[in-house]
Every structure is written in structure tokens, then in C-alpha cells.
Amino acid sequence: MKTTIKYLMGIVLILIANYSCSDKDYSLGELTAPANLTIDTQIVGANTANPTGDGSGDVIITVKADNAISYKIDYDASTPLDLNYLSTGTVTKKYTNLGVNKYLITAVAYGKGGTSTIATKEITVRSDFSVDPQIVADLTGGSSKTWMVDKSVPGHLGVGPWSNTSATPEWWSSAVNEKASCCNCFYTARFTFSVNSATKSYKLDVATPDGAFTKTGALTTLPGIPSSGDEGCYSYTGGSSAFSFVPASSGVNPSAPSTSTSILLAGNSTFIGYGAVQKDYEIMVLNPNYMYLRVQGTETGNAWYLKLKPAQ
């Protein structure tokens, strides 16, 4: 053992000596930040009569710059910063806020040695959406219906990549009743979805007798959650908010099971299952006895999956 250690130390000393005696100079070259960064946007269906588009909410975005090695983009300055990598510099983004809305796009071009250049562009986009009546009926029971996380089935909580090529919790999937010992509030919370047929408005009431299952600090929007701590149950008295149905923004492969419809919660005081930052829950599967949701997770790049059932 001693011989081996001495042998390794000898090699290290020789390498250090050779390095220190080298006459070569190394240089990264001139570190020039990307220049002439532009954000080109094409709102699908836009014309003189419909300058904000055809109502699909789709926008083709192209980012270009001189001396750029890679690009990242944040699609909306009004939401938490989320820089997405652009592999080609061009992407089609679906904006889902109903009606005509303004969005501020931020693009970052990266050059040699980590140099970067930032540009922004404001766009105005129209999104029209008409929800399938069957989704409303299954979710609300026609008036009001209460749901809960189904701890009796595997995968009632799961984690996978947030991407348009994967729609499964391939990174981790919970076992039956897995969170009972640490975070039983996950199973006792109740989520009541209501519809007012006369006004075509929707409401979510959240009841949490044992607190909210969430993470802390910047990883949740729920009021009163501590700034630091582990994943767990935290004091939260429940809340109510309006919600709307919007086209799903994830853009998952059409072959993946999805209704292409999301539940978008208003404000920051309500959640479904897990108290994350995002409030856009894509409905993957929904029938009168089962609801399978996907939401962008607390950490960038994560997707959280939830299985719920009607409360008894």
C-alpha cells in the first residue's frame, strides 16, 4: 500500500515539474460577446384584419446573433424567470392566456468564455379556446365535485423531464401510500372544483386540515410558507380562487395521452396536490373516476405528475 502511494505521488510530482518548466503560452483568444442579437417573431395567422393572430396562440420565434454559440429564451417576463435552451435558435411557442395579451420575450445569446448578450421584445397575441363540455362535466360533476390524491395506486406522484418529447414520470414514481409517514397532508387535502353554468365561470376551493404539501421559499407561491426547509407539510389554511380552461402549453408529442387542455389557477393562493410555482395543470387523462395531471415542477426542467380520485 505504501509503495503504491509513493508511486502515485511520484507521478504527480513529475507532472507538476513538467508543467512548471513548460514554455508554452495558452490563450482563449479574444472574448467577444455576441453582437446584433435579434428576436424575430411570426404570430401564426396574423394579417391586417387579425394583427394578433388566428387565436391559436402560436408564435414562431427565431433568435439570431453574430458570434453566438448557443441561445436561451424566457417567453414571458410576467412569470418567474425560466430560461429554456434553444437547440436551433427557432421554436414555436403556444401562449395560452385567454383573450389578447402582451408578453415580453427575453433572449440570451452566449459566446466564448461565457460572454453573453441580452435582448427583449414585446408581442401581443390572441388566444381563443373552447373547452370540451365533457371535461367540465367530469371535473365538476355538473356543479361541484371534490377530488383527492389517490394514495392507493402506484405513481400517484411522479417526476420526469419537462419537455415536449416525454410525458411520463421516468425519473421517479411513488409507491402506494409512500408519503404517509412524512407528509400525510398530501393525502388529506381536498380540492373542490365548481362551475357556475349561468356565468360559465369556474372556482377551486382547497381544504388542507393538515397543511399543504410543498417545498419552501422560491419553490412555491403559497402564502405563509417558510423561506427554507425540506419538502413537507406546512401550515396553510386553505384558499379559493377562480380558474379557467386553456390550451395546454407543454406541446407534448400528439401520440402521448393528453386532453391538450389545462386547468389554469388564478392568483397564487391555491394549488392542486402539490404546492408548486406554476399554476398551469395539464389534464393528461380525465373521466368521472380518475384524473391524471402534469404541472411544471418546482425546479426548472422538472414535470410533476399527480393521480387523483373523487373524494369519498
Salt bridges, closest charged atoms under 4 A:
ASP58 OD1 - LYS94 NZ 3.16
ASP128 OD2 - ARG126 NH2 2.97
ASP150 OD1 - LYS309 NZ 3.72
ASP205 OD1 - LYS203 NZ 3.67
GLU231 OE1 - LYS179 NZ 3.00
GLU282 OE1 - ARG294 NE 3.80
GLU299 OE2 - LYS215 NZ 2.70
